[in-house]
Amino acid sequence: MALFSRTDKTPLGIYVHIPFCRSKCQYCDFYSLSEKTGRLMDEYLRAICTHIREAGPLAPNYRVDTVYFGGGTPSLFGAEGLGTILNTIRKSFDVDGNAEITFEANPDSVNPRLLRRLRAEGFNRVSLGIQSDNDAILREIGRPHSYRQAVNAVQQIRRAGYKNLSVDLMYGLPGQDLEGWKKTVENVLALQPDHISCYGLKLEEGTPLYARQHECNLPDDDLQADMYLAAVEILKQKEFRQYEISNFAKREMASKHNLKYWNGGEYLGFGPDASSDFAGKRFSMVRDIRAYIKGVNNGGQVLRESQQIQDRERAGEYLMLRLRTTAGIDRNEYEKRYLLSFEPLEKILELACQHHLAQHNGSGGYRLTPEGFLVSNSILSDLLLAQENSDPIGTRL
């Protein structure tokens, strides 16, 4: 009976935000700070563990199958702190023994001792932010490491026993050209990662790079598109399966945690600016570490916003998130789950197929092609407009 109740639980992901960085990258608009005094880190550790312990009893019918430590730079927080948080999660939630447990790291913030300690604590996946193999470009965007450090970090991660290594790369960077980008992808493939994320540079207002974009020799939109398609082709030839717009993995090595976001799974986020989608509600934490610590310690407000998500809005999210993936959307699933007619959407998707921006994906299914991913915002805009004007199934005579 106990075994049945355990396996019958709803899967849950947990995200832990570690907002400390050695320095702020020129393009980054995530909530993070370079102030990393031991006192502030200690206060944050106590507060986030308290928050996790308080939340655990609210999820008795859930089983945690993914835990993701993002940032910021989690590896900068140290093995002791990360291990303490993970153990608090295990004591507060029902964590699957085979859970995927990831921490993000920068090449300059890992060492053999930290890696071995985290492996012993149960971390089994590393997401390493390499971004480029060109040191001049790394300096231009404010990255605190060299490519040599990235190579050394990969070697240390493998020697520490990690069998699941993901690396992040960026294209569209200052001074980057198509041939240089292709070389970057090839060089990083030689490091034999299990998963690669390729993100196009997005200029966010308020960041240093946004302020000086006109003096940075940034690739234009057409060149960025060529870079993206080149990466798709190179990775395909090396047997990396594309499963989302920006993500590629060897067989069975897709990020289980990130798939929760794209497939509409439930997750809880802890830490300032962390987001959650849990029990029908979406909510996020305050975007201030001191306000977060104070709220947790004093029983005050830690939520920045919270809302109940209605079915039609969920239907829109289904389109936006699932069309990011190569699994795509399915007519029967859509109509059964949201009780909305798929017919208005199908007309748009068929037109996209005619222009090689989408393709049929089994019976009643559609997915975007790599070319379609490049114009996905336009396709989604048309789909969402059609959805707004669609009737619930069974209401039309």
Rosetta blueprint (number, residue, H / E / L):
1 M L
2 A H
3 L H
4 F H
5 S H
6 R H
7 T H
8 D L
9 K L
10 T E
11 P E
12 L E
13 G E
14 I E
15 Y E
16 V E
17 H E
18 I E
19 P L
20 F E
21 C L
22 R L
23 S L
24 K L
25 C L
26 Q L
27 Y L
28 C L
29 D L
30 F L
31 Y L
32 S L
33 L E
34 S L
35 E L
36 K L
37 T L
38 G H
39 R H
40 L H
41 M H
42 D H
43 E H
44 Y H
45 L H
46 R H
47 A H
48 I H
49 C H
50 T H
51 H H
52 I H
53 R H
54 E H
55 A H
56 G H
57 P H
58 L H
59 A L
60 P L
61 N L
62 Y E
63 R E
64 V E
65 D E
66 T E
67 V E
68 Y E
69 F E
70 G E
71 G E
72 G L
73 T L
74 P H
75 S H
76 L H
77 F H
78 G L
79 A H
80 E H
81 G H
82 L H
83 G H
84 T H
85 I H
86 L H
87 N H
88 T H
89 I H
90 R H
91 K H
92 S H
93 F L
94 D L
95 V E
96 D E
97 G E
98 N E
99 A E
100 E E
101 I E
102 T E
103 F E
104 E E
105 A E
106 N L
107 P H
108 D H
109 S H
110 V L
111 N L
112 P H
113 R H
114 L H
115 L H
116 R H
117 R H
118 L H
119 R H
120 A H
121 E H
122 G L
123 F L
124 N L
125 R E
126 V E
127 S E
128 L E
129 G E
130 I E
131 Q E
132 S L
133 D L
134 N L
135 D H
136 A H
137 I H
138 L H
139 R H
140 E H
141 I L
142 G L
143 R L
144 P L
145 H L
146 S L
147 Y H
148 R H
149 Q H
150 A H
151 V H
152 N H
153 A H
154 V H
155 Q H
156 Q H
157 I H
158 R H
159 R H
160 A L
161 G L
162 Y L
163 K L
164 N L
165 L E
166 S E
167 V E
168 D E
169 L E
170 M E
171 Y E
172 G L
173 L L
174 P L
175 G L
176 Q L
177 D L
178 L H
179 E H
180 G H
181 W H
182 K H
183 K H
184 T H
185 V H
186 E H
187 N H
188 V H
189 L H
190 A L
191 L L
192 Q L
193 P L
194 D L
195 H E
196 I E
197 S E
198 C E
199 Y E
200 G E
201 L L
202 K L
203 L L
204 E L
205 E L
206 G L
207 T L
208 P H
209 L H
210 Y H
211 A H
212 R L
213 Q H
214 H H
215 E H
216 C L
217 N L
218 L L
219 P L
220 D L
221 D H
222 D H
223 L H
224 Q H
225 A H
226 D H
227 M H
228 Y H
229 L H
230 A H
231 A H
232 V H
233 E H
234 I H
235 L H
236 K H
237 Q H
238 K L
239 E L
240 F L
241 R E
242 Q E
243 Y E
244 E E
245 I L
246 S L
247 N E
248 F E
249 A E
250 K L
251 R L
252 E L
253 M L
254 A L
255 S L
256 K H
257 H H
258 N H
259 L H
260 K H
261 Y H
262 W H
263 N H
264 G L
265 G L
266 E L
267 Y E
268 L E
269 G E
270 F E
271 G L
272 P L
273 D L
274 A L
275 S E
276 S E
277 D E
278 F E
279 A L
280 G L
281 K E
282 R E
283 F E
284 S E
285 M E
286 V L
287 R L
288 D L
289 I H
290 R H
291 A H
292 Y H
293 I H
294 K H
295 G H
296 V H
297 N H
298 N H
299 G L
300 G L
301 Q L
302 V L
303 L E
304 R E
305 E E
306 S E
307 Q E
308 Q E
309 I L
310 Q L
311 D H
312 R H
313 E H
314 R H
315 A H
316 G H
317 E H
318 Y H
319 L H
320 M H
321 L H
322 R H
323 L L
324 R L
325 T E
326 T L
327 A L
328 G L
329 I E
330 D E
331 R H
332 N H
333 E H
334 Y H
335 E H
336 K H
337 R H
338 Y H
339 L L
340 L E
341 S L
342 F L
343 E H
344 P H
345 L H
346 E H
347 K H
348 I H
349 L H
350 E H
351 L H
352 A H
353 C H
354 Q H
355 H L
356 H L
357 L L
358 A E
359 Q E
360 H E
361 N L
362 G L
363 S L
364 G L
365 G E
366 Y E
367 R E
368 L E
369 T L
370 P H
371 E H
372 G H
373 F H
374 L H
375 V L
376 S H
377 N H
378 S H
379 I H
380 L H
381 S H
382 D H
383 L H
384 L H
385 L H
386 A H
387 Q H
388 E H
389 N L
390 S L
391 D L
392 P E
393 I L
394 G L
395 T L
396 R L
397 L L
